[in-house]
Amino acid sequence: MTAHTLGVEIACDGPDEARDCPESAAVARRFGSLTAVQVRADSRADGWTRRRRGSRHVDLCPACKTAP
C-alpha cells in the first residue's frame, strides 16, 4: 500500500485572536491544487486575504476580513 498526500487545507483564522471564524470557513477544494501556494492562490480568487497578526500570518475568509 502506498500513501499519497491529498493536499492542503487552508481554514479561516477568525476575525481576531479571541474569536473563531463564525462560519468555520475553509478554502474550497480544487482538483489541481495540492500545495499551500496553489491553495492560497485559489483562496485569493475567492476573496480571501492573508494578513499579518502579531508575529504570524493569518488567512481570513471574506466574512472575517470585513468583521469589526
VMD Tcl script that builds the backbone (N, CA, C; Angstrom):
set m [mol new atoms 204]
animate dup $m
set s [atomselect $m all]
$s set {name element resname resid chain x y z} {
  {N N MET 1 A 0.844 -1.165 0.000}
  {CA C MET 1 A 0.000 0.000 0.000}
  {C C MET 1 A 0.895 1.236 0.000}
  {N N THR 2 A 0.502 2.222 -0.762}
  {CA C THR 2 A 1.244 3.473 -0.838}
  {C C THR 2 A 0.351 4.613 -0.384}
  {N N ALA 3 A 0.897 5.482 0.438}
  {CA C ALA 3 A 0.147 6.658 0.889}
  {C C ALA 3 A 0.509 7.844 0.010}
  {N N HIS 4 A -0.482 8.601 -0.358}
  {CA C HIS 4 A -0.279 9.797 -1.172}
  {C C HIS 4 A -0.849 11.003 -0.433}
  {N N THR 5 A -0.173 12.123 -0.553}
  {CA C THR 5 A -0.672 13.353 0.026}
  {C C THR 5 A -1.940 13.768 -0.700}
  {N N LEU 6 A -2.957 14.118 0.052}
  {CA C LEU 6 A -4.230 14.517 -0.547}
  {C C LEU 6 A -4.298 16.002 -0.843}
  {N N GLY 7 A -3.426 16.776 -0.269}
  {CA C GLY 7 A -3.435 18.214 -0.495}
  {C C GLY 7 A -3.323 18.970 0.806}
  {N N VAL 8 A -3.637 20.241 0.740}
  {CA C VAL 8 A -3.503 21.142 1.872}
  {C C VAL 8 A -4.849 21.813 2.106}
  {N N GLU 9 A -5.270 21.906 3.364}
  {CA C GLU 9 A -6.486 22.645 3.679}
  {C C GLU 9 A -6.097 23.950 4.350}
  {N N ILE 10 A -6.672 25.039 3.875}
  {CA C ILE 10 A -6.464 26.348 4.477}
  {C C ILE 10 A -7.793 26.756 5.103}
  {N N ALA 11 A -7.793 26.986 6.411}
  {CA C ALA 11 A -9.010 27.373 7.125}
  {C C ALA 11 A -8.876 28.808 7.618}
  {N N CYS 12 A -9.999 29.467 7.804}
  {CA C CYS 12 A -10.016 30.849 8.279}
  {C C CYS 12 A -9.555 30.905 9.735}
  {N N ASP 13 A -8.725 31.913 10.050}
  {CA C ASP 13 A -8.209 32.083 11.407}
  {C C ASP 13 A -9.106 32.958 12.282}
  {N N GLY 14 A -10.223 33.421 11.753}
  {CA C GLY 14 A -11.174 34.211 12.541}
  {C C GLY 14 A -10.901 35.695 12.474}
  {N N PRO 15 A -11.909 36.494 12.835}
  {CA C PRO 15 A -11.790 37.943 12.705}
  {C C PRO 15 A -10.753 38.571 13.641}
  {N N ASP 16 A -10.471 37.926 14.758}
  {CA C ASP 16 A -9.422 38.417 15.662}
  {C C ASP 16 A -8.905 37.243 16.493}
  {N N GLU 17 A -7.938 37.524 17.351}
  {CA C GLU 17 A -7.309 36.437 18.113}
  {C C GLU 17 A -8.249 35.788 19.125}
  {N N ALA 18 A -9.270 36.512 19.564}
  {CA C ALA 18 A -10.159 35.997 20.605}
  {C C ALA 18 A -11.356 35.224 20.054}
  {N N ARG 19 A -11.614 35.339 18.748}
  {CA C ARG 19 A -12.804 34.697 18.178}
  {C C ARG 19 A -12.436 33.793 17.011}
  {N N ASP 20 A -13.140 32.668 16.921}
  {CA C ASP 20 A -13.002 31.775 15.772}
  {C C ASP 20 A -13.899 32.271 14.651}
  {N N CYS 21 A -13.658 31.779 13.471}
  {CA C CYS 21 A -14.489 32.115 12.319}
  {C C CYS 21 A -15.914 31.631 12.584}
  {N N PRO 22 A -16.915 32.519 12.503}
  {CA C PRO 22 A -18.288 32.092 12.779}
  {C C PRO 22 A -18.821 31.102 11.741}
  {N N GLU 23 A -18.231 31.084 10.559}
  {CA C GLU 23 A -18.684 30.174 9.503}
  {C C GLU 23 A -17.840 28.907 9.413}
  {N N SER 24 A -16.794 28.804 10.246}
  {CA C SER 24 A -15.842 27.685 10.164}
  {C C SER 24 A -15.395 27.476 8.721}
  {N N ALA 25 A -15.061 28.575 8.069}
  {CA C ALA 25 A -14.763 28.561 6.636}
  {C C ALA 25 A -13.423 27.905 6.321}
  {N N ALA 26 A -13.384 27.252 5.187}
  {CA C ALA 26 A -12.154 26.685 4.628}
  {C C ALA 26 A -12.190 26.921 3.123}
  {N N VAL 27 A -11.021 27.007 2.525}
  {CA C VAL 27 A -10.942 27.238 1.085}
  {C C VAL 27 A -11.544 26.042 0.358}
  {N N ALA 28 A -12.379 26.328 -0.613}
  {CA C ALA 28 A -12.997 25.254 -1.400}
  {C C ALA 28 A -11.929 24.471 -2.155}
  {N N ARG 29 A -12.053 23.152 -2.152}
  {CA C ARG 29 A -11.065 22.276 -2.787}
  {C C ARG 29 A -11.178 22.347 -4.305}
  {N N ARG 30 A -10.028 22.400 -4.950}
  {CA C ARG 30 A -9.975 22.353 -6.403}
  {C C ARG 30 A -9.099 21.176 -6.809}
  {N N PHE 31 A -9.421 20.569 -7.900}
  {CA C PHE 31 A -8.770 19.333 -8.329}
  {C C PHE 31 A -7.257 19.469 -8.479}
  {N N GLY 32 A -6.772 20.532 -9.103}
  {CA C GLY 32 A -5.350 20.646 -9.404}
  {C C GLY 32 A -4.506 21.297 -8.334}
  {N N SER 33 A -5.090 21.762 -7.245}
  {CA C SER 33 A -4.349 22.484 -6.215}
  {C C SER 33 A -3.935 21.538 -5.093}
  {N N LEU 34 A -2.636 21.285 -4.994}
  {CA C LEU 34 A -2.131 20.368 -3.975}
  {C C LEU 34 A -1.221 21.029 -2.952}
  {N N THR 35 A -0.520 22.098 -3.332}
  {CA C THR 35 A 0.415 22.745 -2.410}
  {C C THR 35 A -0.255 23.921 -1.717}
  {N N ALA 36 A 0.343 24.381 -0.617}
  {CA C ALA 36 A -0.198 25.533 0.101}
  {C C ALA 36 A -0.210 26.772 -0.785}
  {N N VAL 37 A 0.802 26.956 -1.609}
  {CA C VAL 37 A 0.860 28.113 -2.511}
  {C C VAL 37 A -0.308 28.078 -3.498}
  {N N GLN 38 A -0.582 26.914 -4.068}
  {CA C GLN 38 A -1.689 26.781 -5.019}
  {C C GLN 38 A -3.040 27.012 -4.343}
  {N N VAL 39 A -3.209 26.473 -3.149}
  {CA C VAL 39 A -4.477 26.635 -2.438}
  {C C VAL 39 A -4.675 28.092 -2.038}
  {N N ARG 40 A -3.617 28.777 -1.604}
  {CA C ARG 40 A -3.749 30.196 -1.251}
  {C C ARG 40 A -4.056 31.040 -2.488}
  {N N ALA 41 A -3.523 30.681 -3.635}
  {CA C ALA 41 A -3.871 31.382 -4.880}
  {C C ALA 41 A -5.362 31.200 -5.174}
  {N N ASP 42 A -5.873 29.999 -4.961}
  {CA C ASP 42 A -7.311 29.751 -5.124}
  {C C ASP 42 A -8.113 30.608 -4.147}
  {N N SER 43 A -7.631 30.712 -2.917}
  {CA C SER 43 A -8.368 31.468 -1.901}
  {C C SER 43 A -8.444 32.945 -2.267}
  {N N ARG 44 A -7.361 33.504 -2.814}
  {CA C ARG 44 A -7.393 34.907 -3.238}
  {C C ARG 44 A -8.429 35.117 -4.338}
  {N N ALA 45 A -8.558 34.151 -5.232}
  {CA C ALA 45 A -9.564 34.237 -6.300}
  {C C ALA 45 A -10.979 34.207 -5.721}
  {N N ASP 46 A -11.141 33.606 -4.540}
  {CA C ASP 46 A -12.449 33.524 -3.882}
  {C C ASP 46 A -12.689 34.661 -2.892}
  {N N GLY 47 A -11.773 35.636 -2.809}
  {CA C GLY 47 A -11.967 36.789 -1.936}
  {C C GLY 47 A -11.299 36.714 -0.579}
  {N N TRP 48 A -10.483 35.690 -0.330}
  {CA C TRP 48 A -9.769 35.571 0.938}
  {C C TRP 48 A -8.566 36.513 0.935}
  {N N THR 49 A -8.097 36.881 2.130}
  {CA C THR 49 A -6.884 37.679 2.265}
  {C C THR 49 A -5.943 36.999 3.247}
  {N N ARG 50 A -4.686 37.401 3.188}
  {CA C ARG 50 A -3.666 36.898 4.116}
  {C C ARG 50 A -3.024 38.123 4.738}
  {N N ARG 51 A -3.153 38.254 6.048}
  {CA C ARG 51 A -2.622 39.418 6.764}
  {C C ARG 51 A -1.684 38.974 7.872}
  {N N ARG 52 A -0.899 39.930 8.320}
  {CA C ARG 52 A -0.033 39.672 9.467}
  {C C ARG 52 A -0.795 40.066 10.728}
  {N N ARG 53 A -0.815 39.152 11.694}
  {CA C ARG 53 A -1.430 39.406 13.002}
  {C C ARG 53 A -0.363 39.097 14.032}
  {N N GLY 54 A 0.172 40.149 14.617}
  {CA C GLY 54 A 1.280 39.946 15.543}
  {C C GLY 54 A 2.507 39.476 14.782}
  {N N SER 55 A 3.040 38.330 15.156}
  {CA C SER 55 A 4.259 37.824 14.513}
  {C C SER 55 A 3.977 36.738 13.481}
  {N N ARG 56 A 2.706 36.498 13.155}
  {CA C ARG 56 A 2.404 35.433 12.193}
  {C C ARG 56 A 1.395 35.907 11.153}
  {N N HIS 57 A 1.305 35.162 10.072}
  {CA C HIS 57 A 0.314 35.441 9.038}
  {C C HIS 57 A -0.960 34.661 9.339}
  {N N VAL 58 A -2.094 35.260 9.011}
  {CA C VAL 58 A -3.382 34.590 9.183}
  {C C VAL 58 A -4.144 34.646 7.869}
  {N N ASP 59 A -4.984 33.656 7.640}
  {CA C ASP 59 A -5.844 33.605 6.466}
  {C C ASP 59 A -7.252 33.993 6.900}
  {N N LEU 60 A -7.866 34.936 6.165}
  {CA C LEU 60 A -9.193 35.414 6.520}
  {C C LEU 60 A -10.167 35.222 5.370}
  {N N CYS 61 A -11.320 34.621 5.682}
  {CA C CYS 61 A -12.366 34.436 4.675}
  {C C CYS 61 A -13.018 35.796 4.396}
  {N N PRO 62 A -13.823 35.908 3.350}
  {CA C PRO 62 A -14.469 37.189 3.037}
  {C C PRO 62 A -15.313 37.746 4.192}
  {N N ALA 63 A -15.978 36.889 4.961}
  {CA C ALA 63 A -16.805 37.367 6.078}
  {C C ALA 63 A -15.950 37.935 7.207}
  {N N CYS 64 A -14.836 37.315 7.517}
  {CA C CYS 64 A -13.997 37.750 8.642}
  {C C CYS 64 A -13.105 38.936 8.290}
  {N N LYS 65 A -12.753 39.098 7.030}
  {CA C LYS 65 A -11.875 40.221 6.688}
  {C C LYS 65 A -12.605 41.547 6.817}
  {N N THR 66 A -13.953 41.532 6.806}
  {CA C THR 66 A -14.721 42.764 6.954}
  {C C THR 66 A -15.350 42.894 8.333}
  {N N ALA 67 A -15.149 41.903 9.196}
  {CA C ALA 67 A -15.738 41.939 10.548}
  {C C ALA 67 A -15.071 43.027 11.379}
  {N N PRO 68 A -15.867 43.698 12.226}
  {CA C PRO 68 A -15.293 44.760 13.080}
  {C C PRO 68 A -14.355 44.212 14.136}
}
mol reanalyze $m
mol bondsrecalc $m
mol representation Tube
mol addrep $m
